[in-house]
Amino acid sequence: MSSSTSTNSGGNNLGRSAETSTTTETYHSSLGQVNITSFDSMQEIAIHDSNSSPGQQSIASARHHHHHHRPATLPLTPPLSGSNDMIQSSAIITAANSCGSNKHTPMDALKEWSMSTYKCTKQLINEKLGKCSRTVDADLEIEIEKLRETQHKYENILKLSRDMSNQYQTIIATQNSMYEHLNELALRETKSPTIMNDDSERSLMNNLSHDFKQNAEMMKSIARNGDKLLMALRFFISNLTTLVYKTIEDTIVTIRAFEAARLEYDAERNCLNGLMCTSHASAGSSGTTTATTTTSTTTNLSSEKMHQVRARYERLKEDVAIKMKFLDENKAKVMHKQLVLFHNAFAAFASGNAAALDSTLKQFSIRPQPSSFLEK
């Protein structure tokens, strides 16, 4: 049998000005009368001794009305702000344990990834400290190091070529501006505001106009040849960018995957060696049959994983060797063509041979932009 009452008290005992909602529920059990009193988010459980006298029970019930005497008071909310994170972590662990029977769950994939990351990190640290062995292919590692140095050298050439292109673009813009000002002065000097009777002064004025016109045409020709050189230089930069950041980088990405597979293979191999040593030690000692069977199962799983990683390592090793071979052939063809273009274009520009510069652009299928009607 149970009864339920609800009261509202002032709650000034704990220094609170707001009202406190109190709910009391009474139950009768074999231990005696049980009162459960709720104060907001708190609960109090009081068990009355059936053998005590009515006076003692009245004293105990009187004490229950004071908020500072609450036996067995339990909070309903977490006492610390960080408890939510602990609860979430506990939920994750529980979910992992509940899904342990399924081998294709995301939690199993996360567990496998965590173990693999731990093994690879441990292997890498031990390699740095010289505490474990690593698989070494001396010839392939030398070729990989040469390729990385070559990529770095090509990146420097590409950076310098871009700087040169920007500088030539600035110079050409200055030359075009110089041509416009010289041409304007050539037109101005042909007109005289006063009438001059001296033929020598008139002749000097005409010669000055001719000089301005001659220098303006010279600047125009140099700027035009500079535009053609700039087009050849941009073509060179475009092909070099493709070679460095696409062709070579594709091989570098395969090399990174190969190095990661090598590290994982060494980690699994050293882990298997450790398990085998532990298995032999447990077999020689007085170990139980269950422990020996568990160790054997773990060793078999680790051996299977090691063979899978080794197959991936061998496959990537072959891919790296093939890609590096094709890269050398492709790089030789591309750079031979680009270096011939670079040489012929700069040689023709430096000698002022506009015809040779046009022939070079035509040879490499570089079409110059048509000049506007104002420049003709």
Secondary structure as UniProt FT lines:
FT   STRAND          2..9
FT   HELIX           12..14
FT   STRAND          20..29
FT   TURN            30..31
FT   STRAND          32..39
FT   TURN            40..41
FT   STRAND          42..47
FT   TURN            50..51
FT   HELIX           54..63
FT   TURN            64..65
FT   TURN            67..68
FT   TURN            71..72
FT   STRAND          73..75
FT   TURN            81..82
FT   HELIX           83..98
FT   TURN            99..101
FT   TURN            103..104
FT   HELIX           106..129
FT   HELIX           138..188
FT   TURN            189..190
FT   HELIX           199..242
FT   HELIX           243..248
FT   HELIX           249..284
FT   TURN            285..286
FT   HELIX           289..351
FT   HELIX           354..363
FT   TURN            364..365
FT   TURN            373..375
//
